[in-house]
Amino acid sequence: MPTIKDIAEMANVSRTTVSRVLNNSGYVSEEVRKRILKIIEETGYVPSEHAKSLRTKRTKVIGVILPKISTETSSRLVSGIDEVLAKEGYQILLTNTNLEKEKEIEYINLLKVRQVDGIILNATNINRELVREINQLNIPFVVIGQEIPGVSNVLYDDYHAAREITTMFIEKGHKKIAFIGVDESDRAVGYWRKKGYLDVMAEHGFPVEEEWVQKGLFDIQSGYEAMKRILKNAKSRPTAIFAVTDRLAIGAMQYIKEKGFSIPKEIAVAGIGASELSNYVTPTLTTVDYQNENAGREAAKLILNHIIKKDKSIKKIILDYRLLIRDSV
């Protein structure tokens, strides 16, 4: 494999001139540039990425921290991120916290040691230690899904999506609407989606029984168990269930059907996420599509803007969503 020295000798120029052509920096006459590029093409020369990173002080690698790498949401996010970064010659280094918040900080420090050019975090919680760690970094940083001060954020409109789902139920004649959420340490999914639901119920003067509001994790079994608690303990049976994720909603649907209730005739159900599974369960699940690929694209654009253009301004992008009304309501 030829070296940059070999290319310089074959083109009868200095190594600096070859380097300028490779990095598209500095003046080189068009005649010399074409001669060097022709030799590179003929010899199959590939510049050392390590040497290139030393010159440019860039590794062309972006660290991406995911809460659970196996989920459909993560897959869509990464697809959008990679679509944008690949066009600029960047690679992705994926890490998986498995929903353990301590690992978010651990991976931030690991990626810093690996000298990535930037970090994209799909955050599940906000705590002081995490915010402090992020704000102390001297690395371009973008957060998806949670609003963290001091860095650029790509956010879903969780509050208004929750309001729209709850309002939809009311417009269809429901007054007894139950809620399956997650821990409120997850501000986006746990707090804002719950607040949207409660605000609409209060605005319409509809009481919410304590037993109607249940918490779970991010899996189908949690939705099943939460629905069981609602039907066993509530003073009156709700006629609609709003679950903050599709998986929770699908778990709730399973228990509803096991108990012999008809969906949506006796109990209507809606979730959030527009997962592939939501379109294949019976009945098909009403849900909100956040278009996660677009979130990934926007995050990638922001990180490149920080890196390439050295734009240090903090930006907040709030993404639009679509309510997909299907057979479960």
DRENKOLVO-266234 format. One record per residue (C-alpha): residue in three letters; x, y, z. Coordinates in steps of 0.25 Angstrom, whole numbers, padded with zeros to 4 digits, always signed. Layout:
N
AlaXYZ ...
This chain:
329
Met+0000+0000+0000 Pro+0006+0013-0004 Thr+0009+0024+0006 Ile+0007+0039+0005 Lys+0022+0040+0003 Asp+0020+0031-0009 Ile+0009+0039-0015 Ala+0017+0052-0013 Glu+0029+0046-0020 Met+0021+0040-0032 Ala+0014+0054-0034 Asn+0027+0061-0032 Val+0022+0070-0021 Ser+0024+0071-0006 Arg+0016+0063+0004 Thr+0010+0076+0009 Thr+0004+0078-0005 Val-0002+0064-0005 Ser-0008+0067+0009 Arg-0015+0080+0004 Val-0021+0072-0007 Leu-0026+0061+0003 Asn-0032+0071+0013 Asn-0037+0081+0003 Ser-0029+0092+0010 Gly-0019+0102+0005 Tyr-0016+0106-0009 Val-0012+0096-0020 Ser-0012+0099-0035 Glu-0023+0091-0042 Glu-0013+0084-0051 Val-0005+0079-0039 Arg-0018+0075-0032 Lys-0023+0067-0044 Arg-0009+0060-0045 Ile-0009+0056-0030 Leu-0024+0051-0030 Lys-0021+0043-0043 Ile-0009+0036-0036 Ile-0017+0034-0023 Glu-0028+0027-0032 Glu-0018+0019-0040 Thr-0010+0014-0027 Gly-0023+0012-0019 Tyr-0016+0020-0008 Val-0025+0021+0005 Pro-0021+0032+0015 Ser-0018+0027+0029 Glu-0031+0031+0038 His-0022+0032+0050 Ala-0012+0041+0043 Lys-0023+0049+0037 Ser-0030+0051+0051 Leu-0017+0056+0057 Arg-0016+0067+0046 Thr-0031+0071+0047 Lys-0032+0068+0061 Arg-0045+0060+0058 Thr-0048+0046+0059 Lys-0060+0046+0050 Val-0067+0038+0061 Ile-0080+0042+0068 Gly-0084+0035+0081 Val-0098+0031+0082 Ile-0104+0027+0096 Leu-0117+0019+0096 Pro-0126+0015+0107 Lys-0129+0001+0101 Ile-0122-0002+0088 Ser-0132-0014+0085 Thr-0144-0005+0084 Glu-0151-0001+0071 Thr-0150+0014+0075 Ser-0135+0013+0077 Ser-0134+0006+0063 Arg-0142+0017+0057 Leu-0134+0028+0064 Val-0120+0022+0059 Ser-0125+0020+0045 Gly-0128+0035+0044 Ile-0115+0039+0051 Asp-0107+0030+0042 Glu-0114+0035+0029 Val-0109+0049+0032 Leu-0095+0046+0038 Ala-0091+0036+0027 Lys-0093+0047+0016 Glu-0082+0055+0024 Gly-0073+0043+0026 Tyr-0076+0041+0040 Gln-0077+0028+0048 Ile-0086+0024+0060 Leu-0081+0018+0073 Leu-0093+0012+0080 Thr-0094+0010+0095 Asn-0106+0004+0103 Thr-0110+0008+0117 Asn-0121-0003+0118 Leu-0129+0008+0125 Glu-0119+0009+0136 Lys-0117+0024+0139 Glu-0103+0023+0145 Lys-0098+0017+0132 Glu-0102+0030+0125 Ile-0090+0037+0132 Glu-0081+0025+0131 Tyr-0083+0025+0116 Ile-0081+0040+0114 Asn-0068+0039+0121 Leu-0064+0026+0113 Leu-0067+0034+0100 Lys-0059+0046+0104 Val-0047+0037+0106 Arg-0050+0031+0092 Gln-0048+0045+0087 Val-0061+0045+0079 Asp-0065+0058+0072 Gly-0078+0059+0078 Ile-0089+0052+0087 Ile-0104+0050+0084 Leu-0111+0045+0097 Asn-0125+0039+0096 Ala-0128+0042+0110 Thr-0138+0036+0120 Asn-0137+0044+0132 Ile-0131+0057+0137 Asn-0123+0058+0150 Arg-0113+0069+0155 Glu-0101+0060+0154 Leu-0104+0057+0139 Val-0107+0072+0136 Arg-0094+0076+0143 Glu-0086+0065+0135 Ile-0091+0069+0122 Asn-0089+0084+0124 Gln-0075+0082+0129 Leu-0071+0075+0115 Asn-0064+0082+0105 Ile-0070+0073+0094 Pro-0082+0077+0085 Phe-0094+0070+0091 Val-0109+0068+0087 Val-0120+0062+0095 Ile-0132+0055+0089 Gly-0145+0053+0097 Gln-0142+0061+0110 Glu-0140+0076+0112 Ile-0126+0078+0118 Pro-0121+0092+0120 Gly-0108+0097+0114 Val-0108+0088+0102 Ser-0116+0087+0089 Asn-0129+0078+0090 Val-0138+0071+0081 Leu-0151+0069+0088 Tyr-0164+0062+0085 Asp-0177+0069+0088 Asp-0181+0060+0099 Tyr-0191+0069+0107 His-0199+0073+0094 Ala-0199+0059+0089 Ala-0205+0054+0103 Arg-0215+0065+0102 Glu-0219+0061+0088 Ile-0221+0046+0092 Thr-0229+0050+0104 Thr-0238+0060+0097 Met-0240+0049+0086 Phe-0246+0040+0096 Ile-0255+0051+0102 Glu-0260+0054+0088 Lys-0264+0040+0086 Gly-0272+0041+0098 His-0263+0035+0109 Lys-0263+0042+0123 Lys-0256+0030+0131 Ile-0242+0030+0125 Ala-0231+0023+0132 Phe-0216+0025+0131 Ile-0204+0016+0131 Gly-0191+0023+0132 Val-0176+0022+0136 Asp-0168+0028+0147 Glu-0168+0043+0147 Ser-0153+0044+0148 Asp-0154+0042+0133 Arg-0159+0056+0131 Ala-0164+0054+0116 Val-0171+0041+0117 Gly-0174+0040+0132 Tyr-0177+0055+0135 Trp-0182+0063+0123 Arg-0191+0052+0117 Lys-0198+0050+0131 Lys-0199+0065+0132 Gly-0206+0066+0118 Tyr-0216+0055+0122 Leu-0219+0061+0136 Asp-0220+0075+0131 Val-0231+0071+0120 Met-0239+0063+0130 Ala-0239+0075+0140 Glu-0243+0085+0129 His-0255+0076+0126 Gly-0258+0074+0140 Phe-0257+0059+0140 Pro-0252+0053+0153 Val-0240+0043+0153 Glu-0241+0032+0162 Glu-0228+0029+0169 Glu-0228+0015+0165 Trp-0229+0019+0150 Val-0215+0025+0150 Gln-0204+0014+0150 Lys-0189+0013+0147 Gly-0181+0002+0140 Leu-0168+0000+0133 Phe-0166+0001+0118 Asp-0171-0013+0115 Ile-0183-0021+0111 Gln-0184-0029+0124 Ser-0184-0015+0132 Gly-0196-0011+0124 Tyr-0203-0024+0127 Glu-0201-0023+0142 Ala-0205-0008+0142 Met-0218-0012+0135 Lys-0220-0023+0145 Arg-0219-0013+0157 Ile-0229-0004+0150 Leu-0240-0014+0148 Lys-0238-0020+0161 Asn-0237-0008+0170 Ala-0245+0003+0164 Lys-0258+0007+0169 Ser-0264+0008+0155 Arg-0259+0002+0142 Pro-0252+0012+0133 Thr-0257+0012+0118 Ala-0244+0017+0112 Ile-0229+0014+0115 Phe-0218+0024+0111 Ala-0204+0017+0112 Val-0192+0026+0110 Thr-0185+0015+0101 Asp-0190+0005+0091 Arg-0184-0007+0099 Leu-0192-0002+0112 Ala-0204-0001+0103 Ile-0203-0015+0097 Gly-0201-0021+0111 Ala-0213-0014+0116 Met-0221-0019+0103 Gln-0217-0034+0106 Tyr-0222-0033+0121 Ile-0235-0026+0116 Lys-0237-0037+0106 Glu-0234-0048+0116 Lys-0245-0043+0125 Gly-0255-0044+0114 Phe-0257-0029+0111 Ser-0259-0024+0097 Ile-0249-0014+0091 Pro-0253-0003+0088 Lys-0268-0005+0090 Glu-0266-0007+0106 Ile-0252-0001+0108 Ala-0244+0007+0097 Val-0229+0008+0097 Ala-0218+0017+0092 Gly-0203+0018+0093 Ile-0191+0026+0088 Gly-0180+0021+0079 Ala-0186+0016+0066 Ser-0178+0003+0068 Glu-0179-0007+0056 Leu-0186-0016+0066 Ser-0197-0006+0068 Asn-0202-0008+0054 Tyr-0203-0023+0056 Val-0210-0026+0069 Thr-0225-0028+0069 Pro-0231-0018+0069 Thr-0221-0009+0063 Leu-0216+0001+0073 Thr-0218+0016+0073 Thr-0205+0023+0075 Val-0197+0035+0073 Asp-0186+0035+0063 Tyr-0174+0043+0067 Gln-0166+0040+0054 Asn-0153+0036+0062 Glu-0145+0035+0049 Asn-0147+0050+0048 Ala-0143+0052+0062 Gly-0130+0045+0059 Arg-0128+0053+0046 Glu-0130+0066+0054 Ala-0120+0062+0065 Ala-0110+0059+0055 Lys-0111+0072+0048 Leu-0110+0079+0061 Ile-0097+0072+0065 Leu-0091+0074+0051 Asn-0094+0089+0052 His-0087+0089+0065 Ile-0075+0082+0060 Ile-0073+0087+0046 Lys-0078+0101+0047 Lys-0073+0102+0061 Asp-0087+0108+0065 Lys-0088+0109+0080 Ser-0102+0114+0080 Ile-0112+0105+0088 Lys-0124+0101+0080 Lys-0137+0094+0084 Ile-0145+0087+0073 Ile-0159+0082+0076 Leu-0164+0072+0067 Asp-0178+0070+0061 Tyr-0186+0057+0063 Arg-0198+0050+0056 Leu-0210+0044+0064 Leu-0213+0031+0057 Ile-0227+0027+0060 Arg-0229+0012+0058 Asp-0239+0001+0062 Ser-0236+0001+0077 Val-0244+0014+0080 
